[in-house]
Amino acid sequence: MGALDLARWQFGITTVYHFIFVPLTIGLSPLVALLQTFWVKTGKDEWYRLTRFFGKLLLINFALGIVTGIVQEFQFGMNWSEYSRYVGDIFGAPLAMEALAAFFIESTFLGIWIFGWGRLSKGVHLATIWLVAFAVNLSAFFILAANSFMQYPVGAKLSDSAGNLLTPRADMASLGDMLFSKLSLSTFWHTISTSFLVAGTFMAGICVWWIVKSVRKGNEDLARNVYRRGAVVGTVTIIVAGISLILSGHNQAVITTEIQPTKMAAAEALCATPEPGQGAAFTVAPMGKCVDGEFEGAQIIPIKGLLSFLATGDSAGEVKGMADLQAEFDEVFAPIYGEGLDYNPPVMVTAWSFRLMIGLGIFSAVLAIWALIALRGGRVSGSGGLKTWALVTLPMPFLASAFGWIFTEIGRQPWIVYPIYQAGAPSPDIALRTAAGVSPDSVVNAGSVAITLVVFTLIYLILAVFWFKLMVRYTGRGVDESESIPTKDDDNDDSKPLSFAY
């Protein structure tokens, strides 16, 4: 394996590791703020105990997310220096905004929230966690805007030797166009919906598990008064997030078909463009590959017109096949890169990551429906099947989110900056092949990348084990029934020591 392959593996592995923690932090921080709001408004101790319980899990996840995220930005300068040189002036802007604005807000107010229990008034203390929730989601917006630029490079212009540059590179033309492109806004909507599904499943799954356990131990009051409240919040979040995911996913598919047609064609292994008016089918389980514009293999359970509906909103809408798209890209880029390059992404990886992204989300839907039925009318349940399903479901939205990002990034290949596709053809102006974005071998060779790949993978594996053990340990302890509840007399008590509240 050369430096390019190793660099791609390193970035892929570290990104998937990092994104274990990201959606939970994005979705759980507003839910913890909501739990604390219920406590402040109602004064019920049960909401306070849930806030503290899930707040502790949020802090563990937040800390590991920071540690695993730092490495991402270093890779741009080390392994991908040619990419950074080409679009660094643009790509670096939202990353700087995220670090200098959003991250400092969330980290500052998270610290105040941690140390402020009993020292700040309830209203001010509540405001700090809402500011954390806002800043976490603002961070997500800036990061997603940067990624969306790689997928759809609007707001940029190409400089040349007339701009005193030795080689062409992209410069910022409009920050607003880059930050608020149609893909950026759609991706933000879809990612936030995913994060709430992850967090809702996390909260519902844990609370349902504790409900069954408490009932079986004879402590129905704890199950009904505390954990049932958390389970209802989690299941309602799953339902709302699920509806939002369906709407945002359809919107995302329409935009992707318009600006990245090769990705959508590969998602279905659509080798050739269907005849006008026929529409493209969606196959539940494709097995095979494209050879000379024909699919060789098995297409299990094809649903006529479904891909066209997902991609265009019309079951007879046109979705271009990979053979036609290959010809279009080859006509534009063959004079630049030469003949014989494949401009379509890996078919089976793209197609199956797309299906796993969708299919694994069904586990959360089943949990929400089952839990709402079992807990209706103030009931609690001791069902062993429900408890098992809650545990099985917990990792599923995390995996669905990871496969969604694999689909997003693999489907962009062979481009690290995908060309702007409009008027039925790709533009050669702002575009960069992945192979051209890696650092020169004379600067960062394959051996160096291989060493850091192994080291970072092992470090991330160790961190993932620690994260899992900490989450299991503190989840297994449940809410602290013996903890004293802050009262009005505790507000602004300057005699209290400034100590870590968890």
Secondary structure, 3 states (H helix, E strand, C coil): CCHHHHHHHHHHHHHHHHHHHHHHHHHHHHHHHHHHHHHHHHCCHHHHHHHHHHHHHHHHHHHHHHHHHHHHHHHHHHCCHHHHHHHHHHHHHHHHHHHHHHHHHHHHHHHHHHHCCCCCCHHHHHHHHHHHHHHHHHHHHHHHHHHHHHHCCCCEEEECHHHCCCCCEEEECCHHHHHCCHHHHHHHHHHHHHHHHHHHHHHHHHHHHHHHHHHHCCCHHHHHHHHHHHHHHHHHHHHHHHHHHHHHHHHHHHHHHHHCHHHHHHHHCCCCCCCCCCCCCEEEEEEEEEECCEEEEEEEEEECCHHHHHHHCCCCCCCCCHHHHHHHHHHHHHHHHCCCCCCCCCHHHHHHHHHHHHHCCHHHHHHHHHHHHHCHHHCCCCCHHHHHHHHHHCCHHHHHHHHHHHHHHHCCCCEEECCCEECCEECCCCCEEHHHHCCCCCCCCHHHHHHHHHHHHHHHHHHHHHHHHHHHHHHHHCCCCCCCCCCHHHCCCCCCCCCCCC
